[in-house]
Amino acid sequence: MGKFCEVCKKGVTYGNNVSHSNHKTRRTWAPNTQRVRVVVDGTPQRMYVCTRCLRSGKVERAV
């Protein structure tokens, strides 16, 4: 899947896994992106869109 949303530009964030013994290792959080057909300027295109943009109606899905 894509690592960023092409609508809202939400991307990967970085941080630490912290164990019970307080040992820290690096990790990433990727947004939940789906490859969907959306209408852009009247024509359908395939884009990676995060589920929040799909749910809030920021894009119009092509049927």
PDBQT receptor file of N, H, CA, C and O in Angstrom, charges set to zero:
ATOM      1  N   MET A   1       0.829  -1.177   0.000  1.00  0.00    +0.000 N 
ATOM      2  CA  MET A   1       0.000   0.000   0.000  1.00  0.00    +0.000 C 
ATOM      3  C   MET A   1       0.875   1.243   0.000  1.00  0.00    +0.000 C 
ATOM      4  O   MET A   1       2.060   1.203   0.333  1.00  0.00    +0.000 OA
ATOM      5  N   GLY A   2       0.249   2.346  -0.385  1.00  0.00    +0.000 N 
ATOM      6  H   GLY A   2      -0.714   2.378  -0.655  1.00  0.00    +0.000 HD
ATOM      7  CA  GLY A   2       0.989   3.587  -0.374  1.00  0.00    +0.000 C 
ATOM      8  C   GLY A   2       1.265   4.054   1.032  1.00  0.00    +0.000 C 
ATOM      9  O   GLY A   2       0.541   3.703   1.963  1.00  0.00    +0.000 OA
ATOM     10  N   LYS A   3       2.303   4.840   1.191  1.00  0.00    +0.000 N 
ATOM     11  H   LYS A   3       2.891   5.125   0.434  1.00  0.00    +0.000 HD
ATOM     12  CA  LYS A   3       2.693   5.283   2.520  1.00  0.00    +0.000 C 
ATOM     13  C   LYS A   3       2.151   6.666   2.850  1.00  0.00    +0.000 C 
ATOM     14  O   LYS A   3       2.382   7.162   3.953  1.00  0.00    +0.000 OA
ATOM     15  N   PHE A   4       1.433   7.306   1.923  1.00  0.00    +0.000 N 
ATOM     16  H   PHE A   4       1.245   6.903   1.027  1.00  0.00    +0.000 HD
ATOM     17  CA  PHE A   4       0.845   8.602   2.242  1.00  0.00    +0.000 C 
ATOM     18  C   PHE A   4      -0.449   8.789   1.464  1.00  0.00    +0.000 C 
ATOM     19  O   PHE A   4      -0.667   8.171   0.422  1.00  0.00    +0.000 OA
ATOM     20  N   CYS A   5      -1.292   9.648   1.993  1.00  0.00    +0.000 N 
ATOM     21  H   CYS A   5      -1.116  10.150   2.840  1.00  0.00    +0.000 HD
ATOM     22  CA  CYS A   5      -2.581   9.958   1.368  1.00  0.00    +0.000 C 
ATOM     23  C   CYS A   5      -2.364  11.065   0.344  1.00  0.00    +0.000 C 
ATOM     24  O   CYS A   5      -1.745  12.086   0.647  1.00  0.00    +0.000 OA
ATOM     25  N   GLU A   6      -2.871  10.863  -0.863  1.00  0.00    +0.000 N 
ATOM     26  H   GLU A   6      -3.374  10.034  -1.109  1.00  0.00    +0.000 HD
ATOM     27  CA  GLU A   6      -2.692  11.855  -1.926  1.00  0.00    +0.000 C 
ATOM     28  C   GLU A   6      -3.676  13.012  -1.809  1.00  0.00    +0.000 C 
ATOM     29  O   GLU A   6      -3.567  13.985  -2.555  1.00  0.00    +0.000 OA
ATOM     30  N   VAL A   7      -4.633  12.929  -0.887  1.00  0.00    +0.000 N 
ATOM     31  H   VAL A   7      -4.721  12.139  -0.281  1.00  0.00    +0.000 HD
ATOM     32  CA  VAL A   7      -5.611  13.999  -0.703  1.00  0.00    +0.000 C 
ATOM     33  C   VAL A   7      -5.165  14.945   0.402  1.00  0.00    +0.000 C 
ATOM     34  O   VAL A   7      -5.041  16.149   0.177  1.00  0.00    +0.000 OA
ATOM     35  N   CYS A   8      -4.921  14.405   1.602  1.00  0.00    +0.000 N 
ATOM     36  H   CYS A   8      -5.022  13.427   1.784  1.00  0.00    +0.000 HD
ATOM     37  CA  CYS A   8      -4.589  15.257   2.744  1.00  0.00    +0.000 C 
ATOM     38  C   CYS A   8      -3.096  15.252   3.054  1.00  0.00    +0.000 C 
ATOM     39  O   CYS A   8      -2.662  15.930   3.985  1.00  0.00    +0.000 OA
ATOM     40  N   LYS A   9      -2.303  14.502   2.295  1.00  0.00    +0.000 N 
ATOM     41  H   LYS A   9      -2.655  13.950   1.539  1.00  0.00    +0.000 HD
ATOM     42  CA  LYS A   9      -0.840  14.434   2.446  1.00  0.00    +0.000 C 
ATOM     43  C   LYS A   9      -0.403  13.857   3.790  1.00  0.00    +0.000 C 
ATOM     44  O   LYS A   9       0.713  14.107   4.246  1.00  0.00    +0.000 OA
ATOM     45  N   LYS A  10      -1.293  13.079   4.425  1.00  0.00    +0.000 N 
ATOM     46  H   LYS A  10      -2.199  12.876   4.055  1.00  0.00    +0.000 HD
ATOM     47  CA  LYS A  10      -0.915  12.411   5.671  1.00  0.00    +0.000 C 
ATOM     48  C   LYS A  10       0.104  11.331   5.341  1.00  0.00    +0.000 C 
ATOM     49  O   LYS A  10      -0.096  10.550   4.410  1.00  0.00    +0.000 OA
ATOM     50  N   GLY A  11       1.195  11.281   6.100  1.00  0.00    +0.000 N 
ATOM     51  H   GLY A  11       1.357  11.915   6.856  1.00  0.00    +0.000 HD
ATOM     52  CA  GLY A  11       2.261  10.338   5.810  1.00  0.00    +0.000 C 
ATOM     53  C   GLY A  11       2.681   9.533   7.023  1.00  0.00    +0.000 C 
ATOM     54  O   GLY A  11       1.989   9.501   8.040  1.00  0.00    +0.000 OA
ATOM     55  N   VAL A  12       3.814   8.893   6.899  1.00  0.00    +0.000 N 
ATOM     56  H   VAL A  12       4.377   8.919   6.073  1.00  0.00    +0.000 HD
ATOM     57  CA  VAL A  12       4.352   8.040   7.947  1.00  0.00    +0.000 C 
ATOM     58  C   VAL A  12       4.871   8.900   9.093  1.00  0.00    +0.000 C 
ATOM     59  O   VAL A  12       5.503   9.930   8.861  1.00  0.00    +0.000 OA
ATOM     60  N   THR A  13       4.606   8.482  10.328  1.00  0.00    +0.000 N 
ATOM     61  H   THR A  13       4.092   7.645  10.517  1.00  0.00    +0.000 HD
ATOM     62  CA  THR A  13       5.178   9.126  11.495  1.00  0.00    +0.000 C 
ATOM     63  C   THR A  13       6.091   8.133  12.200  1.00  0.00    +0.000 C 
ATOM     64  O   THR A  13       5.925   6.920  12.067  1.00  0.00    +0.000 OA
ATOM     65  N   TYR A  14       7.043   8.649  12.940  1.00  0.00    +0.000 N 
ATOM     66  H   TYR A  14       7.178   9.634  13.048  1.00  0.00    +0.000 HD
ATOM     67  CA  TYR A  14       8.067   7.823  13.567  1.00  0.00    +0.000 C 
ATOM     68  C   TYR A  14       8.028   7.990  15.066  1.00  0.00    +0.000 C 
ATOM     69  O   TYR A  14       7.598   9.024  15.578  1.00  0.00    +0.000 OA
ATOM     70  N   GLY A  15       8.479   6.966  15.770  1.00  0.00    +0.000 N 
ATOM     71  H   GLY A  15       8.828   6.126  15.355  1.00  0.00    +0.000 HD
ATOM     72  CA  GLY A  15       8.516   7.032  17.214  1.00  0.00    +0.000 C 
ATOM     73  C   GLY A  15       9.252   5.837  17.773  1.00  0.00    +0.000 C 
ATOM     74  O   GLY A  15      10.072   5.223  17.089  1.00  0.00    +0.000 OA
ATOM     75  N   ASN A  16       8.958   5.510  19.016  1.00  0.00    +0.000 N 
ATOM     76  H   ASN A  16       8.293   6.009  19.571  1.00  0.00    +0.000 HD
ATOM     77  CA  ASN A  16       9.639   4.422  19.701  1.00  0.00    +0.000 C 
ATOM     78  C   ASN A  16       8.660   3.353  20.140  1.00  0.00    +0.000 C 
ATOM     79  O   ASN A  16       7.552   3.661  20.579  1.00  0.00    +0.000 OA
ATOM     80  N   ASN A  17       9.069   2.078  20.023  1.00  0.00    +0.000 N 
ATOM     81  H   ASN A  17       9.969   1.828  19.667  1.00  0.00    +0.000 HD
ATOM     82  CA  ASN A  17       8.453   1.004  20.780  1.00  0.00    +0.000 C 
ATOM     83  C   ASN A  17       9.088   1.055  22.153  1.00  0.00    +0.000 C 
ATOM     84  O   ASN A  17      10.313   1.116  22.267  1.00  0.00    +0.000 OA
ATOM     85  N   VAL A  18       8.286   1.032  23.188  1.00  0.00    +0.000 N 
ATOM     86  H   VAL A  18       7.291   0.983  23.096  1.00  0.00    +0.000 HD
ATOM     87  CA  VAL A  18       8.814   1.052  24.548  1.00  0.00    +0.000 C 
ATOM     88  C   VAL A  18       8.351  -0.211  25.251  1.00  0.00    +0.000 C 
ATOM     89  O   VAL A  18       7.152  -0.421  25.434  1.00  0.00    +0.000 OA
ATOM     90  N   SER A  19       9.302  -1.054  25.645  1.00  0.00    +0.000 N 
ATOM     91  H   SER A  19      10.276  -0.883  25.496  1.00  0.00    +0.000 HD
ATOM     92  CA  SER A  19       8.973  -2.310  26.300  1.00  0.00    +0.000 C 
ATOM     93  C   SER A  19       8.711  -2.088  27.787  1.00  0.00    +0.000 C 
ATOM     94  O   SER A  19       8.862  -0.982  28.307  1.00  0.00    +0.000 OA
ATOM     95  N   HIS A  20       8.320  -3.152  28.443  1.00  0.00    +0.000 N 
ATOM     96  H   HIS A  20       8.197  -4.050  28.021  1.00  0.00    +0.000 HD
ATOM     97  CA  HIS A  20       8.058  -3.078  29.882  1.00  0.00    +0.000 C 
ATOM     98  C   HIS A  20       9.329  -2.708  30.657  1.00  0.00    +0.000 C 
ATOM     99  O   HIS A  20       9.260  -2.059  31.701  1.00  0.00    +0.000 OA
ATOM    100  N   SER A  21      10.487  -3.129  30.136  1.00  0.00    +0.000 N 
ATOM    101  H   SER A  21      10.543  -3.657  29.289  1.00  0.00    +0.000 HD
ATOM    102  CA  SER A  21      11.759  -2.786  30.781  1.00  0.00    +0.000 C 
ATOM    103  C   SER A  21      12.291  -1.429  30.333  1.00  0.00    +0.000 C 
ATOM    104  O   SER A  21      13.439  -1.085  30.615  1.00  0.00    +0.000 OA
ATOM    105  N   ASN A  22      11.444  -0.648  29.623  1.00  0.00    +0.000 N 
ATOM    106  H   ASN A  22      10.512  -0.928  29.394  1.00  0.00    +0.000 HD
ATOM    107  CA  ASN A  22      11.768   0.693  29.142  1.00  0.00    +0.000 C 
ATOM    108  C   ASN A  22      12.847   0.695  28.063  1.00  0.00    +0.000 C 
ATOM    109  O   ASN A  22      13.508   1.712  27.852  1.00  0.00    +0.000 OA
ATOM    110  N   HIS A  23      13.033  -0.441  27.375  1.00  0.00    +0.000 N 
ATOM    111  H   HIS A  23      12.497  -1.267  27.546  1.00  0.00    +0.000 HD
ATOM    112  CA  HIS A  23      13.960  -0.519  26.240  1.00  0.00    +0.000 C 
ATOM    113  C   HIS A  23      13.257   0.082  25.023  1.00  0.00    +0.000 C 
ATOM    114  O   HIS A  23      12.104  -0.247  24.746  1.00  0.00    +0.000 OA
ATOM    115  N   LYS A  24      13.952   0.965  24.295  1.00  0.00    +0.000 N 
ATOM    116  H   LYS A  24      14.889   1.232  24.520  1.00  0.00    +0.000 HD
ATOM    117  CA  LYS A  24      13.323   1.683  23.191  1.00  0.00    +0.000 C 
ATOM    118  C   LYS A  24      13.935   1.268  21.860  1.00  0.00    +0.000 C 
ATOM    119  O   LYS A  24      15.157   1.216  21.715  1.00  0.00    +0.000 OA
ATOM    120  N   THR A  25      13.076   0.974  20.893  1.00  0.00    +0.000 N 
ATOM    121  H   THR A  25      12.083   1.017  21.011  1.00  0.00    +0.000 HD
ATOM    122  CA  THR A  25      13.494   0.702  19.519  1.00  0.00    +0.000 C 
ATOM    123  C   THR A  25      12.624   1.532  18.597  1.00  0.00    +0.000 C 
ATOM    124  O   THR A  25      11.473   1.826  18.920  1.00  0.00    +0.000 OA
ATOM    125  N   ARG A  26      13.171   1.914  17.442  1.00  0.00    +0.000 N 
ATOM    126  H   ARG A  26      14.105   1.675  17.179  1.00  0.00    +0.000 HD
ATOM    127  CA  ARG A  26      12.446   2.776  16.511  1.00  0.00    +0.000 C 
ATOM    128  C   ARG A  26      11.350   1.990  15.795  1.00  0.00    +0.000 C 
ATOM    129  O   ARG A  26      11.502   0.802  15.512  1.00  0.00    +0.000 OA
ATOM    130  N   ARG A  27      10.251   2.673  15.511  1.00  0.00    +0.000 N 
ATOM    131  H   ARG A  27      10.127   3.638  15.742  1.00  0.00    +0.000 HD
ATOM    132  CA  ARG A  27       9.166   2.083  14.741  1.00  0.00    +0.000 C 
ATOM    133  C   ARG A  27       8.462   3.162  13.939  1.00  0.00    +0.000 C 
ATOM    134  O   ARG A  27       8.713   4.352  14.129  1.00  0.00    +0.000 OA
ATOM    135  N   THR A  28       7.578   2.741  13.039  1.00  0.00    +0.000 N 
ATOM    136  H   THR A  28       7.374   1.774  12.884  1.00  0.00    +0.000 HD
ATOM    137  CA  THR A  28       6.827   3.680  12.209  1.00  0.00    +0.000 C 
ATOM    138  C   THR A  28       5.340   3.402  12.335  1.00  0.00    +0.000 C 
ATOM    139  O   THR A  28       4.922   2.279  12.619  1.00  0.00    +0.000 OA
ATOM    140  N   TRP A  29       4.553   4.443  12.118  1.00  0.00    +0.000 N 
ATOM    141  H   TRP A  29       4.892   5.355  11.887  1.00  0.00    +0.000 HD
ATOM    142  CA  TRP A  29       3.109   4.320  11.999  1.00  0.00    +0.000 C 
ATOM    143  C   TRP A  29       2.745   4.817  10.606  1.00  0.00    +0.000 C 
ATOM    144  O   TRP A  29       3.044   5.957  10.253  1.00  0.00    +0.000 OA
ATOM    145  N   ALA A  30       2.107   3.971   9.824  1.00  0.00    +0.000 N 
ATOM    146  H   ALA A  30       1.864   3.044  10.111  1.00  0.00    +0.000 HD
ATOM    147  CA  ALA A  30       1.676   4.353   8.482  1.00  0.00    +0.000 C 
ATOM    148  C   ALA A  30       0.167   4.573   8.494  1.00  0.00    +0.000 C 
ATOM    149  O   ALA A  30      -0.550   3.865   9.200  1.00  0.00    +0.000 OA
ATOM    150  N   PRO A  31      -0.327   5.545   7.724  1.00  0.00    +0.000 N 
ATOM    151  CA  PRO A  31      -1.772   5.745   7.668  1.00  0.00    +0.000 C 
ATOM    152  C   PRO A  31      -2.442   4.598   6.927  1.00  0.00    +0.000 C 
ATOM    153  O   PRO A  31      -1.826   3.938   6.090  1.00  0.00    +0.000 OA
ATOM    154  N   ASN A  32      -3.696   4.372   7.242  1.00  0.00    +0.000 N 
ATOM    155  H   ASN A  32      -4.196   4.908   7.922  1.00  0.00    +0.000 HD
ATOM    156  CA  ASN A  32      -4.473   3.309   6.594  1.00  0.00    +0.000 C 
ATOM    157  C   ASN A  32      -4.927   3.840   5.237  1.00  0.00    +0.000 C 
ATOM    158  O   ASN A  32      -5.957   4.506   5.141  1.00  0.00    +0.000 OA
ATOM    159  N   THR A  33      -4.153   3.544   4.185  1.00  0.00    +0.000 N 
ATOM    160  H   THR A  33      -3.316   3.003   4.263  1.00  0.00    +0.000 HD
ATOM    161  CA  THR A  33      -4.461   4.043   2.846  1.00  0.00    +0.000 C 
ATOM    162  C   THR A  33      -5.005   2.921   1.981  1.00  0.00    +0.000 C 
ATOM    163  O   THR A  33      -4.585   1.769   2.088  1.00  0.00    +0.000 OA
ATOM    164  N   GLN A  34      -5.947   3.282   1.122  1.00  0.00    +0.000 N 
ATOM    165  H   GLN A  34      -6.288   4.218   1.034  1.00  0.00    +0.000 HD
ATOM    166  CA  GLN A  34      -6.566   2.338   0.196  1.00  0.00    +0.000 C 
ATOM    167  C   GLN A  34      -6.383   2.882  -1.209  1.00  0.00    +0.000 C 
ATOM    168  O   GLN A  34      -6.440   4.092  -1.426  1.00  0.00    +0.000 OA
ATOM    169  N   ARG A  35      -6.163   1.986  -2.163  1.00  0.00    +0.000 N 
ATOM    170  H   ARG A  35      -6.116   1.003  -1.987  1.00  0.00    +0.000 HD
ATOM    171  CA  ARG A  35      -6.062   2.404  -3.569  1.00  0.00    +0.000 C 
ATOM    172  C   ARG A  35      -7.458   2.338  -4.158  1.00  0.00    +0.000 C 
ATOM    173  O   ARG A  35      -8.000   1.254  -4.376  1.00  0.00    +0.000 OA
ATOM    174  N   VAL A  36      -8.037   3.498  -4.414  1.00  0.00    +0.000 N 
ATOM    175  H   VAL A  36      -7.597   4.378  -4.237  1.00  0.00    +0.000 HD
ATOM    176  CA  VAL A  36      -9.422   3.570  -4.873  1.00  0.00    +0.000 C 
ATOM    177  C   VAL A  36      -9.504   4.407  -6.139  1.00  0.00    +0.000 C 
ATOM    178  O   VAL A  36      -8.624   5.217  -6.432  1.00  0.00    +0.000 OA
ATOM    179  N   ARG A  37     -10.592   4.189  -6.886  1.00  0.00    +0.000 N 
ATOM    180  H   ARG A  37     -11.306   3.531  -6.648  1.00  0.00    +0.000 HD
ATOM    181  CA  ARG A  37     -10.868   5.010  -8.057  1.00  0.00    +0.000 C 
ATOM    182  C   ARG A  37     -11.695   6.199  -7.598  1.00  0.00    +0.000 C 
ATOM    183  O   ARG A  37     -12.772   6.032  -7.027  1.00  0.00    +0.000 OA
ATOM    184  N   VAL A  38     -11.186   7.400  -7.849  1.00  0.00    +0.000 N 
ATOM    185  H   VAL A  38     -10.311   7.536  -8.312  1.00  0.00    +0.000 HD
ATOM    186  CA  VAL A  38     -11.881   8.624  -7.467  1.00  0.00    +0.000 C 
ATOM    187  C   VAL A  38     -12.038   9.505  -8.698  1.00  0.00    +0.000 C 
ATOM    188  O   VAL A  38     -11.307   9.372  -9.679  1.00  0.00    +0.000 OA
ATOM    189  N   VAL A  39     -13.008  10.404  -8.620  1.00  0.00    +0.000 N 
ATOM    190  H   VAL A  39     -13.602  10.512  -7.823  1.00  0.00    +0.000 HD
ATOM    191  CA  VAL A  39     -13.262  11.333  -9.719  1.00  0.00    +0.000 C 
ATOM    192  C   VAL A  39     -12.446  12.596  -9.477  1.00  0.00    +0.000 C 
ATOM    193  O   VAL A  39     -12.636  13.280  -8.472  1.00  0.00    +0.000 OA
ATOM    194  N   VAL A  40     -11.528  12.907 -10.408  1.00  0.00    +0.000 N 
ATOM    195  H   VAL A  40     -11.373  12.351 -11.225  1.00  0.00    +0.000 HD
ATOM    196  CA  VAL A  40     -10.710  14.115 -10.344  1.00  0.00    +0.000 C 
ATOM    197  C   VAL A  40     -10.907  14.873 -11.651  1.00  0.00    +0.000 C 
ATOM    198  O   VAL A  40     -10.559  14.373 -12.722  1.00  0.00    +0.000 OA
ATOM    199  N   ASP A  41     -11.462  16.076 -11.565  1.00  0.00    +0.000 N 
ATOM    200  H   ASP A  41     -11.744  16.482 -10.696  1.00  0.00    +0.000 HD
ATOM    201  CA  ASP A  41     -11.759  16.910 -12.746  1.00  0.00    +0.000 C 
ATOM    202  C   ASP A  41     -12.625  16.174 -13.762  1.00  0.00    +0.000 C 
ATOM    203  O   ASP A  41     -12.423  16.305 -14.969  1.00  0.00    +0.000 OA
ATOM    204  N   GLY A  42     -13.582  15.407 -13.274  1.00  0.00    +0.000 N 
ATOM    205  H   GLY A  42     -13.747  15.300 -12.293  1.00  0.00    +0.000 HD
ATOM    206  CA  GLY A  42     -14.518  14.708 -14.154  1.00  0.00    +0.000 C 
ATOM    207  C   GLY A  42     -14.033  13.391 -14.717  1.00  0.00    +0.000 C 
ATOM    208  O   GLY A  42     -14.789  12.712 -15.412  1.00  0.00    +0.000 OA
ATOM    209  N   THR A  43     -12.784  13.001 -14.439  1.00  0.00    +0.000 N 
ATOM    210  H   THR A  43     -12.170  13.552 -13.875  1.00  0.00    +0.000 HD
ATOM    211  CA  THR A  43     -12.270  11.738 -14.952  1.00  0.00    +0.000 C 
ATOM    212  C   THR A  43     -11.873  10.841 -13.780  1.00  0.00    +0.000 C 
ATOM    213  O   THR A  43     -11.342  11.327 -12.781  1.00  0.00    +0.000 OA
ATOM    214  N   PRO A  44     -12.125   9.540 -13.894  1.00  0.00    +0.000 N 
ATOM    215  CA  PRO A  44     -11.730   8.634 -12.811  1.00  0.00    +0.000 C 
ATOM    216  C   PRO A  44     -10.229   8.379 -12.812  1.00  0.00    +0.000 C 
ATOM    217  O   PRO A  44      -9.620   8.181 -13.864  1.00  0.00    +0.000 OA
ATOM    218  N   GLN A  45      -9.647   8.386 -11.628  1.00  0.00    +0.000 N 
ATOM    219  H   GLN A  45     -10.141   8.546 -10.774  1.00  0.00    +0.000 HD
ATOM    220  CA  GLN A  45      -8.221   8.093 -11.465  1.00  0.00    +0.000 C 
ATOM    221  C   GLN A  45      -8.054   7.184 -10.269  1.00  0.00    +0.000 C 
ATOM    222  O   GLN A  45      -8.887   7.179  -9.363  1.00  0.00    +0.000 OA
ATOM    223  N   ARG A  46      -6.964   6.405 -10.263  1.00  0.00    +0.000 N 
ATOM    224  H   ARG A  46      -6.287   6.410 -10.999  1.00  0.00    +0.000 HD
ATOM    225  CA  ARG A  46      -6.634   5.595  -9.104  1.00  0.00    +0.000 C 
ATOM    226  C   ARG A  46      -5.669   6.382  -8.217  1.00  0.00    +0.000 C 
ATOM    227  O   ARG A  46      -4.657   6.899  -8.690  1.00  0.00    +0.000 OA
ATOM    228  N   MET A  47      -5.996   6.466  -6.932  1.00  0.00    +0.000 N 
ATOM    229  H   MET A  47      -6.819   6.046  -6.548  1.00  0.00    +0.000 HD
ATOM    230  CA  MET A  47      -5.155   7.181  -5.984  1.00  0.00    +0.000 C 
ATOM    231  C   MET A  47      -5.115   6.414  -4.673  1.00  0.00    +0.000 C 
ATOM    232  O   MET A  47      -5.991   5.601  -4.377  1.00  0.00    +0.000 OA
ATOM    233  N   TYR A  48      -4.067   6.695  -3.891  1.00  0.00    +0.000 N 
ATOM    234  H   TYR A  48      -3.356   7.355  -4.132  1.00  0.00    +0.000 HD
ATOM    235  CA  TYR A  48      -4.004   6.200  -2.524  1.00  0.00    +0.000 C 
ATOM    236  C   TYR A  48      -4.655   7.249  -1.633  1.00  0.00    +0.000 C 
ATOM    237  O   TYR A  48      -4.200   8.391  -1.568  1.00  0.00    +0.000 OA
ATOM    238  N   VAL A  49      -5.732   6.850  -0.942  1.00  0.00    +0.000 N 
ATOM    239  H   VAL A  49      -6.101   5.922  -0.995  1.00  0.00    +0.000 HD
ATOM    240  CA  VAL A  49      -6.497   7.767  -0.112  1.00  0.00    +0.000 C 
ATOM    241  C   VAL A  49      -6.637   7.137   1.266  1.00  0.00    +0.000 C 
ATOM    242  O   VAL A  49      -6.932   5.947   1.377  1.00  0.00    +0.000 OA
ATOM    243  N   CYS A  50      -6.425   7.934   2.328  1.00  0.00    +0.000 N 
ATOM    244  H   CYS A  50      -6.185   8.900   2.237  1.00  0.00    +0.000 HD
ATOM    245  CA  CYS A  50      -6.576   7.399   3.677  1.00  0.00    +0.000 C 
ATOM    246  C   CYS A  50      -8.061   7.204   3.978  1.00  0.00    +0.000 C 
ATOM    247  O   CYS A  50      -8.920   7.854   3.382  1.00  0.00    +0.000 OA
ATOM    248  N   THR A  51      -8.341   6.307   4.904  1.00  0.00    +0.000 N 
ATOM    249  H   THR A  51      -7.643   5.779   5.387  1.00  0.00    +0.000 HD
ATOM    250  CA  THR A  51      -9.722   5.965   5.215  1.00  0.00    +0.000 C 
ATOM    251  C   THR A  51     -10.468   7.135   5.845  1.00  0.00    +0.000 C 
ATOM    252  O   THR A  51     -11.691   7.214   5.723  1.00  0.00    +0.000 OA
ATOM    253  N   ARG A  52      -9.775   8.033   6.506  1.00  0.00    +0.000 N 
ATOM    254  H   ARG A  52      -8.782   7.970   6.605  1.00  0.00    +0.000 HD
ATOM    255  CA  ARG A  52     -10.451   9.199   7.078  1.00  0.00    +0.000 C 
ATOM    256  C   ARG A  52     -10.979  10.109   5.977  1.00  0.00    +0.000 C 
ATOM    257  O   ARG A  52     -12.081  10.643   6.102  1.00  0.00    +0.000 OA
ATOM    258  N   CYS A  53     -10.213  10.299   4.891  1.00  0.00    +0.000 N 
ATOM    259  H   CYS A  53      -9.317   9.865   4.789  1.00  0.00    +0.000 HD
ATOM    260  CA  CYS A  53     -10.691  11.117   3.769  1.00  0.00    +0.000 C 
ATOM    261  C   CYS A  53     -11.862  10.435   3.059  1.00  0.00    +0.000 C 
ATOM    262  O   CYS A  53     -12.792  11.106   2.612  1.00  0.00    +0.000 OA
ATOM    263  N   LEU A  54     -11.819   9.108   2.954  1.00  0.00    +0.000 N 
ATOM    264  H   LEU A  54     -11.064   8.562   3.317  1.00  0.00    +0.000 HD
ATOM    265  CA  LEU A  54     -12.931   8.390   2.339  1.00  0.00    +0.000 C 
ATOM    266  C   LEU A  54     -14.192   8.537   3.178  1.00  0.00    +0.000 C 
ATOM    267  O   LEU A  54     -15.273   8.777   2.640  1.00  0.00    +0.000 OA
ATOM    268  N   ARG A  55     -14.058   8.393   4.505  1.00  0.00    +0.000 N 
ATOM    269  H   ARG A  55     -13.179   8.198   4.942  1.00  0.00    +0.000 HD
ATOM    270  CA  ARG A  55     -15.204   8.429   5.399  1.00  0.00    +0.000 C 
ATOM    271  C   ARG A  55     -15.811   9.830   5.483  1.00  0.00    +0.000 C 
ATOM    272  O   ARG A  55     -17.030   9.973   5.577  1.00  0.00    +0.000 OA
ATOM    273  N   SER A  56     -14.963  10.865   5.449  1.00  0.00    +0.000 N 
ATOM    274  H   SER A  56     -13.973  10.749   5.372  1.00  0.00    +0.000 HD
ATOM    275  CA  SER A  56     -15.462  12.227   5.607  1.00  0.00    +0.000 C 
ATOM    276  C   SER A  56     -15.977  12.817   4.299  1.00  0.00    +0.000 C 
ATOM    277  O   SER A  56     -16.530  13.916   4.298  1.00  0.00    +0.000 OA
ATOM    278  N   GLY A  57     -15.804  12.105   3.185  1.00  0.00    +0.000 N 
ATOM    279  H   GLY A  57     -15.354  11.211   3.186  1.00  0.00    +0.000 HD
ATOM    280  CA  GLY A  57     -16.342  12.581   1.918  1.00  0.00    +0.000 C 
ATOM    281  C   GLY A  57     -15.470  13.599   1.221  1.00  0.00    +0.000 C 
ATOM    282  O   GLY A  57     -15.982  14.382   0.421  1.00  0.00    +0.000 OA
ATOM    283  N   LYS A  58     -14.171  13.625   1.490  1.00  0.00    +0.000 N 
ATOM    284  H   LYS A  58     -13.756  12.989   2.140  1.00  0.00    +0.000 HD
ATOM    285  CA  LYS A  58     -13.280  14.582   0.827  1.00  0.00    +0.000 C 
ATOM    286  C   LYS A  58     -13.034  14.205  -0.633  1.00  0.00    +0.000 C 
ATOM    287  O   LYS A  58     -12.589  15.043  -1.418  1.00  0.00    +0.000 OA
ATOM    288  N   VAL A  59     -13.315  12.968  -1.005  1.00  0.00    +0.000 N 
ATOM    289  H   VAL A  59     -13.676  12.288  -0.367  1.00  0.00    +0.000 HD
ATOM    290  CA  VAL A  59     -13.163  12.526  -2.384  1.00  0.00    +0.000 C 
ATOM    291  C   VAL A  59     -14.472  11.897  -2.828  1.00  0.00    +0.000 C 
ATOM    292  O   VAL A  59     -15.240  11.387  -2.013  1.00  0.00    +0.000 OA
ATOM    293  N   GLU A  60     -14.718  11.943  -4.150  1.00  0.00    +0.000 N 
ATOM    294  H   GLU A  60     -14.094  12.357  -4.812  1.00  0.00    +0.000 HD
ATOM    295  CA  GLU A  60     -15.900  11.306  -4.716  1.00  0.00    +0.000 C 
ATOM    296  C   GLU A  60     -15.448  10.040  -5.418  1.00  0.00    +0.000 C 
ATOM    297  O   GLU A  60     -14.661  10.100  -6.362  1.00  0.00    +0.000 OA
ATOM    298  N   ARG A  61     -15.938   8.897  -4.968  1.00  0.00    +0.000 N 
ATOM    299  H   ARG A  61     -16.578   8.849  -4.201  1.00  0.00    +0.000 HD
ATOM    300  CA  ARG A  61     -15.540   7.637  -5.553  1.00  0.00    +0.000 C 
ATOM    301  C   ARG A  61     -16.185   7.445  -6.919  1.00  0.00    +0.000 C 
ATOM    302  O   ARG A  61     -17.344   7.806  -7.126  1.00  0.00    +0.000 OA
ATOM    303  N   ALA A  62     -15.421   6.874  -7.851  1.00  0.00    +0.000 N 
ATOM    304  H   ALA A  62     -14.480   6.581  -7.683  1.00  0.00    +0.000 HD
ATOM    305  CA  ALA A  62     -15.938   6.579  -9.191  1.00  0.00    +0.000 C 
ATOM    306  C   ALA A  62     -16.631   5.219  -9.164  1.00  0.00    +0.000 C 
ATOM    307  O   ALA A  62     -16.141   4.274  -8.547  1.00  0.00    +0.000 OA
ATOM    308  N   VAL A  63     -17.755   5.134  -9.828  1.00  0.00    +0.000 N 
ATOM    309  H   VAL A  63     -18.153   5.902 -10.330  1.00  0.00    +0.000 HD
ATOM    310  CA  VAL A  63     -18.499   3.876  -9.841  1.00  0.00    +0.000 C 
ATOM    311  C   VAL A  63     -18.339   3.198 -11.182  1.00  0.00    +0.000 C 
ATOM    312  O   VAL A  63     -18.891   2.119 -11.397  1.00  0.00    +0.000 OA
TER     313      VAL A  63
